[in-house]
Amino acid sequence: STRIVTKIEGFRAFIRDHVIDEVVLALPIKSFYSRTNKLIAFCSDQGIIVRVLSDFFDFASGQTRVDQFETNSVVSFYNTPIDGLSVAAKRLLDMTLTSLSLLLLCPFLLIVAIFVKLDSSGRALFTQERVGLNKRRFRMYKFRTMVVNAEKLHAQLESRNEAQGPVFKIKDDPRITRIGKFLRRTSIDELPQLFNVLKGDMSLVGPRPLPVRDYAGFNEDWQRRRFSVRPGITCLWQVSGRSSISFDQWMDLDMRYIDEWSFWLDLKILAQTIPAVVKGSGAA
């Protein structure tokens, strides 16, 4: 049971005369700021460890840790993976699997590029500005699956948008080429993004990078937390129905991925991605 051993006024004398290994301060930081400073100083004088609860900032959904910033100690608040061995292992996995995949797939990628060129005029690769880690802009690579003037024709098709939220999807997009339909259904069009992974713009697993147009349509700040991690080629969305799920479900899956992230979760998603792609479930 908890009992009061001293009032604040007698705190200094109490720690002087008793065996005290640590002191935990749980005072309201705003109204007890000067008193808290004095209590910390009293403990410091006697070499007693002081711990201050971090929830006085009402950051219940995240985690805290103490870091060193130049010569100062700071409390870091975060609700996304920031560093550590698991994050380093994730990047190592990205580099290893991506390098091996590109070595094995190079002849296949060349053949696909040739077919794209033969099917319609224009470049084999399509690049588009996407929003990445902490809202950094980068050029994402894909095999071209639409006619060369697809982005100019986009405005004419806005009224036919079948997707909820800021994203754009229509079932029978007239801009898609013949081979483009096959590439999309099999997700082969996404393979050039392996080069984005090598460059560090993307990861193998993470929330899908969205076009600038879609990002501009976000109206809730909590949805923007999906940009606090590196975007990926596949994620929970990819193995949970892909484009057949609603925008709200998509955002919920992205938040779930961030909140539950671990190195093993990435391995699980990678293992589930191949069967999902083979089935073509939810492909657009």
C-alpha positions in Angstrom: 0.0 0.0 0.0 1.1 3.6 -0.6 1.8 5.9 2.3 2.9 9.5 2.6 6.4 9.6 4.2 7.0 13.3 3.9 5.6 16.6 2.6 7.4 18.6 0.0 8.7 21.0 2.6 10.4 18.1 4.5 11.7 16.4 1.3 15.3 17.6 1.6 15.7 16.4 5.1 13.9 13.1 4.4 16.3 12.1 1.6 19.2 13.2 3.8 18.3 10.9 6.6 16.9 7.8 4.8 18.1 5.1 2.3 16.9 6.4 -1.1 18.1 4.8 -4.3 15.8 6.7 -6.7 13.2 9.4 -6.7 10.3 9.5 -9.3 8.7 12.9 -9.7 5.1 13.0 -10.8 4.1 16.6 -10.2 2.2 18.7 -12.7 5.0 20.4 -14.6 3.3 23.7 -15.2 2.0 24.5 -11.7 5.0 22.9 -9.8 7.8 24.0 -12.2 9.9 25.8 -9.6 9.3 23.2 -6.9 10.2 20.4 -9.3 13.5 22.2 -10.1 14.3 22.4 -6.4 13.5 18.8 -5.8 15.8 17.7 -8.6 18.5 19.9 -7.3 18.1 18.4 -3.8 18.5 14.9 -5.2 21.4 16.0 -7.4 23.3 17.4 -4.5 23.2 14.0 -2.8 23.8 11.9 -6.0 20.3 10.4 -6.0 18.8 9.3 -9.4 15.8 11.3 -10.4 13.2 10.1 -12.9 10.5 12.4 -14.2 7.3 11.0 -15.7 7.0 11.9 -19.3 3.2 11.8 -19.6 2.8 15.4 -18.3 2.7 16.4 -22.0 -0.3 14.1 -22.6 1.5 12.1 -25.2 -0.3 8.9 -24.3 -0.1 7.4 -27.9 3.6 7.4 -28.2 6.9 6.5 -26.5 9.7 8.6 -24.9 13.4 8.3 -24.4 16.2 10.5 -23.2 18.8 11.5 -25.9 21.8 13.7 -26.0 21.6 16.8 -28.2 25.0 18.4 -28.4 25.7 19.2 -24.7 22.1 18.9 -23.5 19.9 16.0 -22.4 16.5 16.0 -24.1 13.4 13.9 -23.9 12.4 12.6 -27.3 8.7 11.9 -28.0 7.9 9.6 -30.9 5.2 7.2 -32.2 7.1 5.8 -35.1 10.2 3.5 -35.4 13.2 5.9 -35.4 16.4 3.9 -35.1 18.0 1.0 -33.4 19.1 -2.5 -34.6 15.7 -3.4 -36.0 15.7 -0.4 -38.3 19.3 -1.1 -39.4 18.3 -4.7 -40.0 15.3 -3.5 -42.1 17.6 -1.4 -44.3 20.1 -4.3 -44.6 17.2 -6.6 -45.7 16.1 -4.0 -48.3 19.6 -3.7 -49.8 20.3 -7.5 -49.8 17.0 -8.6 -51.3 16.8 -5.7 -53.8 20.3 -6.3 -55.1 19.8 -10.0 -55.5 16.4 -9.4 -57.2 17.8 -6.9 -59.7 20.6 -9.3 -60.6 18.1 -12.1 -61.3 15.5 -10.0 -62.9 17.6 -7.8 -65.2 16.9 -9.9 -68.4 13.2 -10.0 -67.5 13.0 -6.3 -66.9 14.7 -5.7 -70.3 12.1 -7.9 -72.1 9.2 -6.1 -70.3 10.7 -2.8 -71.4 10.8 -3.9 -75.0 7.2 -5.1 -74.9 6.1 -1.7 -73.4 7.9 0.1 -76.3 6.4 -2.1 -78.9 2.8 -1.9 -77.6 2.6 2.0 -77.7 4.7 5.0 -78.4 6.7 6.6 -75.5 9.3 5.6 -73.0 9.2 2.2 -71.3 9.6 3.7 -67.9 7.2 6.2 -66.3 8.4 8.5 -63.5 6.2 10.5 -61.2 6.8 12.8 -58.3 5.7 11.1 -55.1 5.6 12.1 -51.4 8.0 10.0 -49.3 9.7 10.0 -45.9 8.7 13.0 -43.8 7.0 14.4 -47.0 10.2 14.5 -49.0 9.5 14.5 -52.8 11.2 11.9 -55.0 10.8 10.5 -58.5 9.2 7.0 -58.4 9.8 4.6 -61.3 7.3 2.3 -62.9 6.9 0.5 -66.2 4.6 2.8 -68.3 1.0 1.3 -68.3 -0.8 4.3 -69.8 -0.6 6.4 -73.0 2.1 9.0 -73.0 -0.3 12.0 -72.4 -2.1 10.2 -69.5 -1.5 12.9 -67.0 -2.9 15.6 -69.3 -6.1 13.5 -69.8 -6.5 13.1 -66.0 -8.6 16.3 -65.5 -11.1 15.0 -68.0 -11.6 11.8 -66.0 -11.9 13.4 -62.5 -15.7 13.2 -62.6 -15.5 9.4 -63.0 -13.4 8.8 -59.9 -14.7 5.7 -58.1 -12.4 5.9 -55.0 -13.2 7.5 -51.7 -11.0 10.1 -50.2 -8.3 12.0 -52.1 -7.0 9.0 -54.3 -8.1 8.5 -57.9 -9.2 5.1 -59.2 -11.5 4.1 -62.0 -12.2 0.5 -63.0 -11.8 0.8 -66.8 -9.4 3.6 -67.2 -9.3 4.4 -71.0 -5.7 5.6 -70.7 -4.3 2.1 -69.9 -2.6 0.3 -72.7 -3.1 -3.3 -73.7 0.1 -4.5 -72.0 -0.5 -2.1 -69.2 -3.6 -4.0 -68.1 -1.5 -7.2 -67.8 1.4 -5.4 -66.0 -1.0 -3.9 -63.5 -2.9 -7.1 -62.8 0.4 -8.9 -62.1 2.1 -5.9 -60.4 5.0 -6.3 -62.8 4.8 -2.5 -63.4 6.0 -2.0 -59.9 9.3 -3.8 -60.3 11.4 -0.7 -61.3 10.7 0.6 -57.8 13.5 -1.8 -56.7 15.8 1.0 -57.9 14.0 3.4 -55.6 14.7 1.0 -52.7 18.4 0.9 -53.6 18.5 4.7 -53.7 16.9 4.9 -50.3 13.7 6.7 -51.4 11.7 3.6 -50.6 11.7 0.4 -48.6 10.5 -3.1 -49.6 7.8 -2.8 -47.0 6.0 0.4 -46.0 2.9 2.6 -46.8 2.6 3.1 -50.5 4.0 6.4 -51.8 1.2 8.7 -52.9 1.2 11.2 -55.8 1.4 14.9 -54.8 -2.1 15.3 -56.1 -3.4 12.8 -53.6 -1.4 14.2 -50.7 -2.9 17.6 -51.3 -6.4 16.1 -50.8 -5.7 14.9 -47.2 -7.9 16.7 -44.7 -6.9 14.9 -41.5 -3.4 15.4 -39.9 -3.5 11.9 -38.3 -3.5 10.5 -41.9 -0.2 12.3 -42.6 1.6 10.1 -40.0 1.9 7.5 -42.7 4.7 9.7 -44.1 6.7 9.4 -40.9 8.2 6.1 -42.2 9.9 5.3 -45.5 7.3 4.3 -48.2 7.4 0.8 -49.5 6.6 -1.4 -52.5 4.3 -3.6 -50.4 2.5 -3.2 -47.1 -0.6 -4.5 -45.2 -2.7 -2.8 -47.9 -1.1 -5.0 -50.6 -2.0 -8.3 -48.8 -5.5 -7.2 -47.6 -7.3 -6.5 -50.9 -5.2 -3.8 -52.5 -7.4 -1.3 -54.4 -10.6 -3.1 -53.6 -10.5 -1.7 -50.0 -11.8 1.7 -49.1 -9.5 4.7 -48.5 -10.4 4.7 -44.7 -9.4 1.1 -44.4 -6.2 1.8 -46.3 -5.3 4.5 -43.9 -6.2 2.3 -40.9 -3.9 -0.4 -42.2 -1.1 2.0 -42.7 -1.5 3.2 -39.1 -1.6 -0.3 -37.9 1.6 -1.1 -39.7 3.4 1.8 -38.1 2.1 1.1 -34.6 2.9 -2.7 -34.8 6.1 -2.5 -36.8 8.8 -4.9 -36.2 11.5 -6.6 -38.4 9.4 -9.8 -38.2 6.3 -8.0 -39.4 8.2 -7.0 -42.5 9.2 -10.6 -43.2 5.6 -11.7 -42.7 4.3 -9.1 -45.2 7.0 -10.0 -47.8 6.0 -13.7 -47.4 2.3 -12.9 -47.9 2.9 -10.5 -50.9 3.8 -13.1 -53.5 0.6 -15.2 -53.0 -1.5 -12.0 -53.1 0.2 -10.9 -56.3 -0.2 -14.3 -57.9 -4.0 -14.3 -57.1 -4.2 -10.7 -58.4 -6.7 -9.9 -55.6 -7.8 -6.2 -55.7 -5.3 -5.3 -58.5 -6.2 -2.2 -60.5 
